Each structure stands twice: as structure tokens, then as C-alpha cells.
Amino acid sequence: MKLEPANDLVASAGSAKRWTSTGHDPQFRVELPGGRLEAGWYEVTCDLEAVDGAGLSAVLYPDFGTPVLESDGIPLFGAATRTRTSIIVLKRDIVGLRFDPLSSEAEFDLELFTLTKVGRFHAAREMWSAITQRSGVVMSRKRLIRRCAYQLFRNGPRAVGQALYALYLDIVAISLSRNYLNWVLTNDTWTPARLEEIRASFRGREDAPSISVVMPVYNPPEKWLRRCIDSVIEQSYEAWTLCIADDCSPNPRIRSVLSEYAARDPRIKVVFREKNGHISRSSNSALELVTGDYVALLDHDDELSPVALSTMAKAIMDNPDAQVLYSDEDKIGEDGIRFDPYFKPDFNIDLFRGHNMVSHFGVYRTALLRELGGFREGYEGSQDYDLALRCVERLSPSQIVHVPHVLYHWRTIAGSTAAGPQEKSYAGVAAKKSLTAHFERVGMRGRFEELSSFPGNFAHMIEPGDVPLVSIIIPTRDRVDLLKQCVESILEKTTYTRYEVLIVDNGSVEQETLDYFEGLTVANRAKVLRYDAPFNFSAINNFAVGQAAGTVLVFANNDLEVISFGWLDELVSHALRKEVGAVGCMLYYPNDTVQHAGIILGLGQARIAGHAYHLQQRGYPGQMCRMHLTQQLSAVTAACMAVRREVFDEVGGFDEALGVAFNDVDLCLRIRAKGYAVVWTPRAEMYHHESASRGHDDVGARKERFDAESAFMASRWGAELLNDPYFNPNLSLDDASFMFGPKRHVRQWQAGA
């Protein structure tokens, strides 16, 4: 298959296979037979290698006849993984194909590129092989077999292929995260001289906190125990103690190693328990040795970044009221290669109820832990989650500080949770117990369910108690086919019982539409309101709210179709929480790709806002399963948004200066400015034929209006649009899939240290 250079690529003289990237967006155009390629499964063979050893991130971008977006990209295995073949699926026919070999200036060799159509059974076999070879990364072989059997008997062979492909994409993403090494080299590599500069910057600082690192130990491999302790000794911060409790390890070498280190450095304190008591008792024994102002938690086979304690110390100095601090994290293999980073959002109680986002590297004020009595027995396997839950319940958001730097490296060895939650299945039981106890303490009624496909992650369902009247507001103009599909799906599939449907007619003229309105009115199935003015989404909805009787308002587009029968129950359960101001749902295009999974500020070319995971396949996990977890976000789309009337009135409704674009983002930001949270839930699902009745905003007068509304948002919200607290400054604003990119911040200790 022939490749033609399309952008930022120069063929090297004297070599038929060597190329030089002259910019950050090198592209080949793939010549397609007949100018098209039909939908189906394909095997891609790509022999790609960087000349200087840098990692490569080969990506295919299919052209479906619409503008090609970054979120359309299909990552391939490549030189970083020593794997030449990849399986991809094209959901529909394409008219063009772009191949991006990397995203930086570099020389590389490209010796082979082929694209071969294969049957689904061949594709399934190849994906199965790739997944099982790396089964410890995503799930155990036994769990994989069970999952495929379940899909086969419940939904048929096609569903098995879809399930395998979702897991396969996880494998590709994790394998390609070896290119994360390039990010590490650029953003997170420390020379001895630089570490000494940091170390010296803290000397003589009376406000520098003392930090005690608590480490329970039970029979780890000696190699990794030594590497763990060495990572503390090598810190670019000196005001630390390492408090170790050995839980009666049967290997006598453990006592020898710990005694050796204690003799070497007086900051290392060790207690040898005479009887094994499991992780909670052992951790409490280590906690008794603590003398520092703050406690940091470390597992006996993991590693700290050399700037972990200095970065945390500076964060504490900058936030003297901080009670709990946590950082970003990644994993580290036995080969020393770092991969699979988790670039976390700022504290987010709903996401925290989905998984332990504090985890590593968690740092706690010592007085708080002592007040709580340390770790609790009966929660082993999730004792740190239980501890963090009990801590944050007592704190205000300002006392919980996210430090957006990778300060902790989980070791992936057999038996460790970092290798996969299935390695310690009892941890899931303990986590659910911790979460249930948390709900009881804070007075919330609900339940938790561990996600079967993503162990260690939890869905939480809230029982609201009240069943208020909900007003579902649907603006429309003709297109009765869409409107009828929307209204009928609501009336037929909604399990929530107390709601009214208000259709706001904005100038419909087609007789079929008017007849449908009359039929709904006569049958008392919906109310039809007439709004005779030029289209303005904000004004139409504000007008409808004045006619609505509901305590909860749901703004809905006329091109929706209900998927989950409990969608309204889910939205209302969150909308009634006193701390919540708006709630959004999961929207898919009819081809089962994501249209909306929440809104991220600054995402996309306009740098105003964009939809998270846009165009990803339904079922895609997202970063650390975020696409499957209820969470707080900065904004959600008003294509389907629930708001308590009192909150809507308090903020003054939609701003009618934003007639089409960004009115929902602006509303959510004003709701958040009043102190309310915006929640997104994946358990309210709908199909969305986006803007099918209006068209697009990329040409003519519509583009001018879009540009004007973008300028309005930039003027009103300024830098806030580039610092979304529910994203991460290490993630790229050019990618809706939460991929790491150039840093958009400086290290905490660099500012004024």
C-alpha cells in the first residue's frame, strides 16, 4: 500500500526507508484502492523504528467524509512495543486514511506498511492472543474467558468481538504508554545537580514541614524492598523519617535488610512485630513511630519520585491549612520502565466514590490520623481507602490538595494490586464495605456495585427519598420524525413517574408537525408552548421555565432517544442533592460512539470547551475507567441536563447573549461560581442525533456567530477556561481522550522556593 508524505515529512537522501519529521504533525496519506475502503476488520503491519531510539506513537486517522478529528485516531502497536501488527475496525466506509508515525521532530525508518482486510474470527484470534499475552495488565485469563462467554450467550458473536476490541484498545494504550518515556525524559527527569539545588532550597526554612513515611512490610522480594527504601533515601528533601513495621515476615532476610538500613540512617525507624496482624495492624504499628507533621503512605515494593517529598513539602507550605494531599501516579515494571500514568483531577468526591483517587501518593496531617485512630481492622485490602474516606468527610474542599505531579510509581509484580485489581480480589469487598460505611456516616441512602468489567471501580446509586415533579423542556422546529422519536421514547421508556413534557415550538410550519402537536395536546401527553421569535436556545428555555411546574427542570434536545429506562431517576437522584446544581448524562451517536461524556474546559481548537471522549466507542473505559464513573465536572451539555429550579433561578437562567453555543457551559460555570457542583453520570444513557434539525456552525453566518460567542466566553471566563480543575495540567487540550501532553504548569516548589 503506497504512502505519500502529506505534512512535515522529508525523505532522507540515499535511503529508501528513512524519513525526517520537520515539525510536530508529520503525516502520510495512505493511497486507497479506488479511493475508498469498506467497513470491517483490518490487520495493519507497520515496521517502524526511530533512529535515535525515541518512542513512536503511530496513529491512523480515518476520513469518513467529514473533517478528520484528533479523537478519530486509532493507535497502533509500534517500535516501542516491538510489535509490528495491529488489529483495527472501521465502523463504516472511509474515503481517506492518514498515517501519523509520531508527534515530534525526529528521524525514523519506515520499511513496511500494509493494510489487509481480515475476517472477524481472524481478528478475534489475534486480539485474544495480544490480550492473553498481557493478561495481567487488564484482566486475568479466567476473567477474560468468563466475560467472552457471557457476551457470546447473551448477545452473540458480534458482542464478543466488541468486548475483545475494547480490551485490545486498552492493551494498545498501555503498551504505547512506553512512549510515556519520552514525556518522562522531557518533563520528569532529574539530574543529581538539579536534585541538590532543590535540596538546598529547603535548608534553613523554618516553615518546611517534617514528613514521616509510613511503610508496613510483609515478605516482599528483597530486590524491590531495597529499591523502595533507597527511593526514600535519595529524596531531594531532608526533613523525613521512614517508619517501618515488619509484620512478622517469614523470610529472615527481611529482618536483616531492615536492620541494615536502620543502622545506616537514623531517620529510618523499624519495629518488628512478633505476630502477624495483617496490613491494618502493621500500618498502625508503623504509625506509632511517626514524629513528623505529616504522614506519607508507601507500599513496600513501590518507589517514590526523587522529588516526591520536596514537591509535597512545598505544596504544604503553599497551603498551610492542607489536611490531605495527593499526587498523580504511574506504574513501574520489573524492567524499570514507567508506564500507565494516572493524571488525576482536583478532588472530586463523586469520582472518589468510584475509586480511590487519593491512593498514591497520599499525604495526611498527623494530627488528623491520630484523631481518627489510624487504620481500621476489618478493612484490609482497602484500609487506605477507608482511611481517606473518613478523612475527607471531615474536611472542606480547600483542605484537600491535589499536587499535579507524578510522585509515586506502583511496582507491577505478581501479587501486587498495580498488576491488576484481580490480584487481590478481597480488596474489592473491603472497598465496597468502606464506601457503604461512608454513605452511612454522611447520611446518604444508596448502594454501591463493583463494575464487573473493571474491578476496583464502583457505581453508586443514590436513593433521593422525594419524588418531585420534573419538567422536561424540549425546544423544536418541525422535524417531526426526530421529535416524535424523542417524545415517544420518553413516554414509553421512562420509569420515573412524576414528570411533565413541555414542547416549545419555535416556528414549526409543516402540517405533519402541527398535527402531532395537536394529538399530544388532546391526549394530554405533553404541553405545547408557542415561542414566535428567532431561534435563541437560551431565550427559548428561559421562556419555558416560566411555564413549567416542576421542582426539577430537565433541558432536552428534540433529537434524543432514551436508552436506559432509569435515566430520569438517575438525574433526579443527583439533582436533589443540596450541594449539586446541575446533572448531565451520557450521550451516544446512533453508531454507538460517544457524543458527550461531560465537558472539559479549554478542550479543542477554540480553547473554550469540548466533550470528553468524543467519538470513542461505547464501552471504552477512559482514563482509569473515568468514562464509567459518576463524577463532578466543570460543565455538562444542555442537550440533556437536569437543574433544580431554585438553582436555575438563583443564577438567573441561561444567558440570552449566548443564543446557540456555550450557553450550557456558561450556565454550569455560573452554577459552580455559586458553590454548587456539576455532576455527570454514565448511568443515564441516550442516543443523540446531534443538531440534526439545525445543521453545523462552521460556515457563513453561523461561523461568525460561533466566533462571537467564543469571544464572549473567553472575555467572561478568561484563564479559568484553560485550568479545568477536573482535568489535569499534564493532559493535552488537543485530545479528548485524556492523553498526556506538554506540561501547562511549573513545579510547586519552583514558585518562590
C-alpha positions in Angstrom: 0.0 0.0 0.0 1.5 3.3 -1.1 2.2 6.2 1.3 2.6 9.8 0.2 4.1 12.4 2.5 1.4 15.0 3.4 2.9 17.2 6.1 6.1 17.9 8.0 8.0 14.9 6.3 11.2 14.9 4.3 12.6 11.7 2.7 16.3 11.3 3.6 18.8 11.3 0.7 20.4 7.9 0.0 17.8 5.9 1.9 14.6 4.5 0.6 13.2 3.9 4.1 14.5 6.8 6.2 12.4 9.9 6.9 12.8 13.1 8.9 10.0 14.8 10.7 10.4 18.6 10.4 7.6 19.5 12.7 5.2 18.2 15.3 2.5 17.0 12.9 4.1 14.6 10.4 1.6 12.8 8.2 1.4 10.3 5.4 -1.6 10.0 3.1 -2.5 6.3 2.5 -3.5 5.7 -1.1 -6.7 3.7 -1.0 -7.7 1.3 -3.9 -10.5 3.1 -5.8 -10.4 5.9 -3.3 -12.5 4.1 -0.7 -12.2 1.4 1.9 -15.2 -0.5 3.2 -16.1 -1.0 6.8 -14.8 -4.1 8.6 -11.8 -5.6 10.4 -8.3 -4.9 9.2 -4.8 -6.0 10.1 -2.1 -3.3 9.9 1.5 -4.2 9.5 3.9 -1.4 10.3 7.7 -1.8 10.6 8.6 1.5 12.2 11.7 2.4 14.1 13.1 5.6 15.5 16.7 6.3 14.5 17.6 7.9 17.9 15.7 5.4 20.0 12.9 7.7 20.8 9.5 6.2 21.3 7.0 6.3 18.4 3.2 6.8 18.6 1.8 5.6 15.3 -1.8 6.6 14.7 -4.2 6.1 11.9 -6.9 8.7 11.2 -9.8 7.5 9.0 -11.7 10.0 6.9 -15.4 9.3 6.9 -16.2 12.2 4.6 -16.3 14.7 7.4 -13.5 16.8 8.9 -10.9 14.4 10.4 -10.6 15.0 14.2 -7.8 14.0 16.6 -10.4 12.0 18.5 -10.9 9.8 15.4 -7.3 8.4 15.8 -6.7 4.7 16.1 -3.4 4.0 17.9 -1.2 1.2 16.6 1.4 -1.1 18.2 4.8 0.1 17.1 8.5 0.3 17.7 8.0 1.0 21.4 6.5 -2.5 21.9 8.4 -4.5 19.2 5.0 -5.4 17.8 4.5 -4.9 14.0 0.9 -5.9 13.6 -2.3 -4.3 14.9 -6.0 -5.0 14.5 -8.3 -2.2 13.8 -12.0 -1.9 13.0 -13.6 0.6 10.7 -17.3 1.1 11.7 -18.2 2.5 8.3 -16.7 3.1 4.9 -13.9 5.6 4.6 -12.8 7.9 1.7 -9.3 8.6 3.0 -6.7 7.5 5.5 -4.0 9.4 7.2 -1.0 7.8 9.0 0.9 9.8 11.6 4.1 7.9 12.6 5.0 10.2 15.6 4.3 13.6 17.0 7.7 15.2 17.3 10.8 16.2 15.3 12.9 13.1 14.8 14.3 10.7 12.2 12.7 7.3 11.7 12.8 4.3 9.4 9.6 3.0 7.8 10.3 -0.2 6.0 6.8 -1.7 5.7 3.2 -0.6 5.8 0.3 -2.8 4.8 -3.4 -2.8 5.4 -5.2 -6.1 4.9 -8.9 -6.9 5.4 -9.5 -9.9 7.6 -12.5 -11.8 8.9 -13.9 -11.2 12.4 -12.7 -14.6 13.5 -9.1 -13.9 12.5 -9.4 -10.5 14.2 -10.8 -12.1 17.3 -8.0 -14.7 17.4 -5.3 -12.0 17.0 -6.8 -9.8 19.7 -7.2 -12.8 22.1 -3.5 -13.6 21.6 -2.5 -10.0 22.3 -4.7 -9.7 25.4 -3.8 -13.1 26.9 -0.1 -12.4 26.4 -0.5 -9.3 28.6 -3.4 -10.7 30.7 -2.1 -9.4 34.0 -2.3 -5.8 32.7 -6.0 -5.7 32.0 -7.6 -8.8 33.5 -6.9 -12.4 34.3 -7.3 -15.1 31.6 -10.1 -16.7 33.7 -12.0 -13.4 33.9 -11.5 -12.9 30.2 -13.0 -16.3 29.3 -15.9 -15.6 31.6 -16.5 -12.2 30.1 -16.4 -13.5 26.5 -18.7 -16.4 27.3 -21.2 -14.1 28.9 -21.2 -11.8 25.8 -21.5 -14.8 23.5 -24.5 -16.4 25.2 -26.2 -13.1 25.9 -25.6 -11.0 22.8 -23.9 -13.3 20.2 -20.6 -13.4 18.4 -20.6 -9.7 17.4 -20.7 -8.7 21.0 -17.7 -10.9 21.8 -15.8 -9.0 19.1 -16.8 -5.7 20.5 -15.8 -6.7 24.0 -12.4 -8.1 22.8 -11.8 -4.9 20.8 -12.4 -2.7 23.9 -9.9 -4.7 25.9 -7.5 -4.8 22.9 -7.5 -1.0 22.8 -6.6 -1.0 26.5 -3.6 -3.2 25.7 -2.6 -0.9 22.8 -2.9 2.1 25.0 -0.9 0.6 27.9 1.8 -0.8 25.6 2.1 2.5 23.8 2.4 4.2 27.1 6.0 3.2 26.8 6.1 6.3 24.7 5.3 7.9 28.0 9.1 7.5 28.5 9.5 10.4 26.1 7.2 12.5 28.3 9.2 11.4 31.3 12.5 12.3 29.7 11.2 15.8 28.8 9.2 16.6 31.9 10.2 14.3 34.8 13.9 13.6 34.7 16.2 14.8 37.4 20.0 15.3 37.3 22.0 15.0 40.6 22.8 18.7 40.3 19.2 19.7 40.0 18.2 17.5 42.9 20.9 19.1 45.1 19.6 22.6 44.1 16.1 21.6 45.3 17.5 20.0 48.5 19.5 23.2 49.2 16.4 25.4 48.6 14.7 24.0 51.7 17.6 24.2 54.1 17.1 26.8 56.8 13.4 27.1 56.0 11.6 27.2 59.4 8.2 26.7 57.7 9.4 23.4 56.0 7.3 20.6 57.4 8.6 17.3 58.6 7.2 14.2 56.8 7.1 10.7 58.2 6.8 8.0 55.5 4.8 5.0 56.9 5.7 1.7 55.3 4.2 -1.7 56.5 6.3 -4.6 55.3 5.4 -8.2 54.8 7.8 -10.6 52.9 8.5 -8.5 49.8 11.2 -9.6 47.3 14.5 -8.2 48.8 15.3 -6.5 45.5 12.2 -4.4 45.5 12.3 -3.7 49.2 15.8 -2.3 48.8 14.8 -0.2 45.8 11.8 1.1 47.8 13.9 2.2 50.8 16.6 3.6 48.5 13.9 5.8 46.8 13.3 7.4 50.2 17.0 7.9 51.0 17.5 9.5 47.6 14.9 12.2 48.2 15.6 15.9 47.4 14.3 16.7 50.8 15.9 16.0 54.1 13.2 16.5 56.8 11.9 13.0 56.7 11.7 9.9 58.7 10.9 6.4 57.4 8.7 4.4 59.8 8.7 0.7 59.0 6.7 -2.1 60.7 7.6 -5.6 59.7 4.5 -7.8 60.1 6.5 -10.9 61.1 7.8 -11.7 57.6 8.8 -15.4 57.4 11.8 -14.7 55.2 14.7 -14.0 57.7 16.4 -11.8 55.0 13.7 -9.1 55.6 14.8 -8.5 59.2 18.4 -8.4 58.1 17.8 -5.8 55.3 15.6 -3.6 57.6 18.2 -3.7 60.4 20.9 -2.8 57.9 19.1 0.3 56.7 18.1 1.4 60.3 21.8 1.2 61.3 22.8 3.2 58.2 20.5 6.1 58.6 19.0 7.3 62.0 15.9 8.7 60.1 14.9 5.1 59.4 12.9 3.6 62.3 11.9 -0.1 62.4 9.6 -2.1 64.6 9.4 -5.9 64.2 6.0 -7.3 65.1 6.1 -10.6 67.0 2.8 -11.8 65.4 1.4 -11.3 62.0 -1.6 -8.9 62.2 -2.3 -8.1 58.6 -2.0 -4.7 56.9 -4.1 -2.5 59.2 -2.4 -3.5 62.4 1.0 -3.4 60.8 0.3 0.1 59.4 -0.8 1.3 62.9 2.4 -0.1 64.3 4.4 2.0 61.8 2.1 5.0 62.6 3.2 4.7 66.3 6.7 5.6 65.2 5.7 8.8 63.5 7.2 12.1 64.7 6.6 14.2 61.6 4.0 16.9 61.0 2.6 14.9 58.1 2.3 11.2 57.2 3.0 9.8 53.8 2.0 6.3 52.8 4.3 4.0 50.9 4.0 0.3 49.9 7.0 -2.0 50.5 7.7 -2.7 46.8 6.9 0.7 45.2 9.1 3.7 44.5 8.9 7.4 45.2 10.0 10.0 42.7 13.2 11.7 43.8 11.2 14.9 44.2 8.2 13.4 45.9 8.8 14.8 49.4 10.2 18.2 48.2 7.1 18.7 46.0 4.7 17.8 48.7 6.6 19.9 51.3 6.3 23.0 49.0 2.6 22.2 48.4 2.1 22.1 52.2 4.0 25.4 52.6 1.8 27.0 50.0 -1.4 25.5 51.5 -0.8 25.7 55.3 -4.4 24.6 56.0 -4.0 21.4 54.0 -5.0 18.2 55.8 -4.9 15.7 52.9 -2.7 16.0 49.8 -2.3 13.6 46.9 -0.4 13.4 43.7 -0.5 11.9 40.2 1.0 8.4 39.9 2.2 5.8 37.4 3.3 2.2 37.3 6.8 0.8 37.0 7.7 -2.7 35.7 10.4 -5.1 36.8 12.4 -3.7 33.9 12.3 -0.2 35.5 10.1 1.2 32.7 7.4 3.6 33.8 4.0 3.4 32.2 0.3 3.9 32.6 0.2 7.3 34.3 -2.9 8.5 36.1 -3.0 12.2 35.8 -5.8 13.0 38.3 -8.3 15.8 38.6 -8.5 18.0 41.7 -10.5 16.5 44.5 -13.8 15.2 43.2 -16.0 13.5 45.8 -18.2 11.7 43.3 -15.2 10.3 41.4 -13.6 9.4 44.8 -16.7 7.3 45.5 -15.9 5.4 42.3 -12.3 4.6 43.1 -9.6 5.6 45.4 -8.2 8.6 43.5 -6.2 9.7 46.5 -4.3 6.4 46.9 -0.8 7.2 45.8 0.9 9.5 46.8 -1.4 10.2 49.8 -0.1 12.6 52.5 -2.0 13.3 55.7 -1.7 15.7 58.6 -0.5 13.5 61.5 -2.9 15.0 64.0 -5.9 14.1 61.8 -4.8 10.5 61.5 -4.3 10.3 65.3 -7.7 11.8 65.9 -9.3 9.2 63.6 -7.4 6.3 65.3 -5.4 5.3 62.3 -6.3 2.4 60.1 -9.3 0.2 60.9 -9.2 -3.6 61.2 -11.8 -5.4 59.1 -11.0 -3.2 56.0 -7.8 -5.0 55.0 -7.1 -4.7 51.3 -8.8 -1.3 51.2 -7.6 0.1 54.5 -6.1 3.2 52.9 -9.4 3.9 51.0 -11.4 3.6 54.3 -8.9 5.9 55.9 -9.1 8.5 53.1 -12.9 8.4 53.2 -13.0 9.0 56.9 -10.6 11.9 56.5 -12.3 13.8 53.7 -15.7 13.6 55.4 -14.3 16.0 58.0 -12.7 18.4 55.6 -13.7 21.3 53.3 -12.5 21.1 49.7 -9.8 23.7 50.3 -8.2 21.3 52.8 -7.7 18.6 50.2 -4.9 19.5 47.9 -4.1 17.8 44.6 -0.5 18.1 43.6 -0.4 17.5 39.8 3.0 15.8 39.5 3.8 12.1 39.1 5.4 11.4 42.5 4.7 7.7 43.0 5.5 4.6 41.0 3.5 1.4 41.6 5.5 -1.7 41.1 3.8 -4.2 38.8 4.9 -7.7 40.0 2.8 -10.8 40.5 0.5 -10.4 43.5 0.5 -6.6 43.6 -2.6 -4.6 43.0 -0.8 -2.5 40.4 -0.6 -5.6 38.2 -4.4 -5.6 38.2 -7.2 -5.4 40.9 -7.9 -9.1 40.3 -4.6 -9.9 42.1 -6.3 -9.0 45.4 -10.0 -9.7 44.9 -10.7 -9.3 48.6 -9.8 -5.6 48.2 -13.0 -5.1 46.2 -15.1 -6.5 49.0 -13.3 -4.3 51.5 -13.7 -1.2 49.3 -17.4 -1.7 49.0 -17.6 -2.1 52.7 -15.7 1.2 53.1 -17.9 3.0 50.7 -21.1 1.7 52.3 -19.9 2.8 55.7 -19.0 6.2 54.2 -22.6 6.7 53.0 -24.0 5.8 56.4 -21.7 8.3 58.1 -22.6 11.2 55.8 -26.3 10.3 55.9 -26.8 9.3 52.3 -29.1 6.5 51.2 -27.8 4.4 48.3 -25.8 1.4 47.3 -22.5 0.6 45.6 -21.8 -2.0 42.9 -18.4 -3.0 41.7 -18.1 -2.8 37.9 -17.7 -6.4 36.7 -15.7 -5.4 33.7 -13.5 -3.0 35.7 -12.7 -4.4 39.1 -11.7 -1.9 41.7 -14.2 0.7 40.3 -17.7 1.3 41.7 -21.0 2.6 40.5 -23.0 4.4 43.2 -26.8 4.8 43.1 -28.5 7.3 45.4 -32.0 7.0 46.8 -33.4 10.5 46.8 -36.3 10.0 49.2 -38.5 12.5 47.5 -40.2 12.1 44.1 -40.6 15.8 42.9 -42.4 16.8 39.7 -39.9 17.1 36.8 -40.5 19.4 33.9 -38.8 18.1 30.7 -38.4 21.0 28.3 -37.9 20.3 24.6 -37.4 23.1 22.1 -38.3 22.1 18.5 -38.9 23.4 15.0 -40.5 20.9 12.6 -38.5 17.7 12.0 -41.4 15.7 13.5 -39.6 12.5 12.8 -36.9 13.4 15.4 -39.4 15.0 17.8 -41.7 12.0 17.7 -38.8 9.6 18.3 -37.7 11.7 21.3 -41.1 12.2 22.9 -42.3 8.6 22.4 -39.1 7.2 23.8 -39.5 9.4 26.9 -43.2 8.4 27.4 -42.6 4.7 26.8 -39.2 4.1 28.4 -39.1 6.4 31.5 -39.6 4.6 34.8 -39.8 7.8 36.8 -43.4 8.6 37.3 -43.8 12.3 38.1 -42.9 14.4 35.1 -44.5 16.7 32.5 -43.3 17.2 28.9 -43.2 20.8 27.6 -42.6 21.1 23.9 -41.6 24.6 22.9 -42.5 25.2 19.3 -40.1 27.7 17.7 -41.9 28.4 14.4 -42.9 25.0 13.0 -44.8 25.3 9.7 -45.1 21.7 8.5 -48.7 20.3 8.8 -47.4 16.9 10.0 -45.7 18.6 12.9 -48.7 20.7 13.8 -50.9 17.6 13.7 -48.5 15.8 16.0 -48.7 18.7 18.4 -52.5 18.6 18.4 -52.5 14.9 19.0 -50.2 15.2 22.1 -52.3 18.0 23.5 -55.6 16.2 23.0 -54.3 13.1 24.6 -52.8 15.1 27.5 -49.4 13.5 26.8 -47.5 16.8 26.6 -48.0 20.6 26.7 -47.1 22.6 23.6 -45.9 26.1 24.1 -45.5 28.6 21.2 -42.4 30.7 21.0 -42.6 33.0 18.0 -39.2 34.7 17.8 -35.9 34.0 16.1 -34.1 30.9 17.4 -32.2 31.6 20.6 -31.7 28.4 22.7 -31.2 30.4 25.9 -34.3 32.6 25.5 -36.5 29.6 24.5 -35.6 27.6 27.6 -35.9 30.6 29.9 -39.4 31.3 28.5 -40.3 27.6 29.0 -39.1 27.6 32.6 -41.6 30.3 33.3 -44.4 28.0 32.2 -43.0 24.9 33.9 -44.4 23.5 37.2 -41.6 21.2 38.1 -39.2 21.4 41.1 -36.5 19.8 38.8 -36.0 21.1 35.2 -34.6 18.9 32.5 -33.5 20.6 29.3 -33.6 18.2 26.4 -32.9 18.4 22.7 -35.6 17.2 20.3 -33.2 14.7 18.7 -32.7 12.5 21.8 -33.8 8.8 22.2 -33.9 7.2 25.6 -31.7 4.1 26.1 -31.7 3.5 29.9 -35.2 3.3 31.4 -34.0 4.7 34.7 -32.3 7.8 33.1 -34.6 10.3 34.8 -34.4 8.5 38.2 -30.6 8.8 38.0 -30.6 12.5 37.0 -33.2 13.4 39.7 -31.3 11.5 42.4 -28.3 13.7 41.9 -30.2 16.9 41.2 -31.9 16.7 44.6 -28.5 16.7 46.4 -28.3 20.1 48.1 -24.6 20.5 47.1 -25.4 19.8 43.4 -26.6 22.4 40.9 -26.7 20.6 37.5 -26.5 17.0 36.3 -25.6 15.6 32.8 -25.8 12.3 31.2 -24.1 10.0 28.7 -25.0 10.6 25.1 -24.1 8.4 22.1 -24.4 8.9 18.4 -26.6 6.3 16.7 -23.4 4.4 15.7 -22.6 3.8 19.4 -19.7 6.3 19.5 -19.6 8.9 22.3 -21.1 12.3 21.7 -21.0 13.6 25.3 -19.4 12.2 28.4 -19.1 15.5 30.1 -17.4 18.8 29.1 -13.7 19.8 29.6 -12.9 23.4 29.7 -10.3 24.6 27.1 -10.6 21.4 25.1 -10.4 21.8 21.3 -9.2 24.4 18.8 -11.4 27.3 20.2 -9.9 26.7 23.7 -13.4 27.3 25.2 -14.7 23.8 25.9 -15.1 20.3 24.4 -16.7 17.0 25.0 -14.7 14.3 26.9 -14.1 11.1 25.0 -15.8 12.4 21.9 -16.2 9.7 19.2 -14.7 7.0 21.4 -16.5 3.6 21.1 -19.3 2.9 23.5 -17.8 0.9 26.4 -14.4 2.5 26.1 -13.0 2.7 29.7 -11.4 6.1 29.5 -8.6 7.2 31.8 -8.7 4.9 34.8 -12.3 4.0 34.0 -13.5 7.6 34.2 -16.0 7.1 31.3 -17.9 4.6 33.5 -17.8 6.5 36.8 -20.1 9.2 38.2 -18.0 12.4 38.8 -18.0 16.1 39.1 -17.1 18.1 36.0 -16.9 21.8 35.1 -19.9 21.5 32.7 -22.3 19.2 31.0 -24.3 19.7 27.8 -27.8 21.1 27.9 -28.8 18.6 25.2 -29.8 16.7 28.4 -29.3 18.5 31.6 -31.2 18.4 35.0 -31.2 21.5 37.2 -33.2 22.2 40.4 -35.5 25.2 39.7 -34.2 27.1 42.8 -30.6 26.8 41.5 -31.7 27.9 38.0 -33.5 30.9 39.4 -30.6 31.8 41.7 -28.1 32.1 38.8 -30.6 33.9 36.5 -31.1 31.1 34.0 -29.4 30.9 30.6 -27.6 34.0 29.4 -29.5 35.0 26.3 -26.4 36.7 24.9 -25.3 33.1 24.1 -28.1 32.1 21.7 -26.6 28.9 20.4 -23.1 27.9 21.5 -21.7 27.5 25.0 -24.8 28.6 26.8 -24.8 25.4 28.8 -21.1 25.8 29.7 -21.7 29.3 30.8 -24.7 28.2 32.9 -22.7 25.5 34.6 -19.8 27.8 35.3 -22.2 30.3 37.0 -23.7 27.4 38.9 -20.3 26.4 40.1 -19.4 30.0 41.0 -22.4 29.9 43.4 -20.7 26.9 45.2 -22.7 24.1 43.6 -21.3 21.0 42.0 -21.9 19.9 38.4 -22.3 16.1 38.2 -22.1 13.8 35.2 -23.4 10.2 35.3 -22.9 7.4 32.8 -25.9 5.6 34.1 -28.4 7.9 32.3 -27.9 7.0 28.7 -29.4 8.4 25.5 -28.8 8.5 21.8 -28.3 11.9 20.4 -28.7 12.9 16.7 -26.6 16.0 17.4 -28.0 19.2 15.9 -29.8 17.2 13.2 -32.5 19.8 12.9 -30.2 22.8 12.8 -27.0 21.9 10.9 -23.4 22.8 11.8 -21.7 26.0 12.8 -18.6 26.0 10.6 -19.7 28.2 7.6 -21.1 31.6 6.8 -23.2 33.5 9.3 -23.2 30.6 11.7 -19.5 30.6 11.9 -19.5 34.3 12.6 -22.0 33.8 15.4 -20.0 30.9 16.8 -16.8 33.0 16.8 -18.6 35.9 18.5 -19.9 33.6 21.2 -16.5 32.1 21.7 -15.1 35.6 22.2 -17.9 36.3 24.7 -16.9 33.2 26.7 -13.2 34.0 26.6 -13.9 37.5 27.8 -16.2 36.4 30.6 -14.2 33.4 31.9 -10.7 34.2 30.9 -7.9 31.9 32.2 -10.4 29.7 34.0 -11.1 28.1 30.7 -7.5 26.8 30.5 -7.3 25.5 34.0 -10.2 23.0 34.4 -9.9 21.5 37.9 -11.5 18.3 36.7 -8.9 17.8 34.0 -5.1 17.9 34.7 -2.4 20.3 33.5 -0.3 17.3 32.3 -3.1 16.3 29.8 -3.3 17.7 26.3 -6.1 20.2 25.4 -5.8 18.9 21.9 -7.1 15.4 22.7 -10.5 14.5 24.1 -9.2 11.1 25.3 -7.1 12.4 28.3 -3.7 11.8 26.7 -0.6 13.3 28.3 1.0 16.3 26.6 3.3 19.2 27.3 3.1 20.5 30.9 1.0 23.5 31.5 2.3 24.3 34.9 5.5 24.7 36.9 6.5 22.5 39.8 5.1 23.6 43.2 8.5 24.1 44.7 9.7 26.2 41.8 7.5 29.1 42.7 9.2 31.1 45.3 11.3 28.2 46.7 
